[in-house]
Amino acid sequence: MILGLIALQIFIAVLVVFILIKLLERELFSALIEELRKFQSSGEGAAVRDVEVVTARKLSPHQEQELRAAINGAFPSAEIVILESGKISGGFVLKFGTTLMDKTIGAHLAKLVSFE
């Protein structure tokens, strides 16, 4: 009986963590899209030729379409490469030129910890 309760608590904890990661990834994706839109309005992206996006997991077709549209708006002549990597626990990294936009869960948590 006690082992069953412990197993249930572990299952619930894992489920909660999974849901929180999904919610945080959604927020990080929105933040990335917003940054790309700001970059588009600045007009600085015309010279960028290559954009690499690294994700923890495969993007949904809708996410990929939205991301490509935002990148094309910010960097009209750039070639876009989207890669999956197990090196990040969740979120997204966007690289272009010498710029790196780090919207990973690890970077987000590091920012939260640094405010202590």
GITA-V35133 format. One record per residue. SS is DSSP state (a for helix, b for strand, c for the rest). Layout:
# GITA-V35133
SS ; SS
This chain:
# GITA-V35133
c ; a ; a ; a ; a ; a ; a ; a ; a ; a ; a ; a ; a ; a ; a ; a ; a ; a ; a ; a ; a ; a ; a ; a ; a ; a ; a ; a ; a ; a ; a ; a ; a ; a ; a ; a ; a ; a ; a ; a ; a ; a ; c ; a ; a ; a ; a ; c ; c ; b ; b ; b ; b ; b ; b ; c ; c ; c ; c ; c ; a ; a ; a ; a ; a ; a ; a ; a ; a ; a ; a ; a ; a ; a ; c ; c ; c ; c ; b ; b ; b ; b ; b ; b ; c ; c ; c ; c ; c ; c ; b ; b ; b ; b ; b ; b ; c ; c ; b ; b ; b ; b ; b ; b ; a ; a ; a ; a ; a ; a ; a ; a ; a ; a ; c ; c
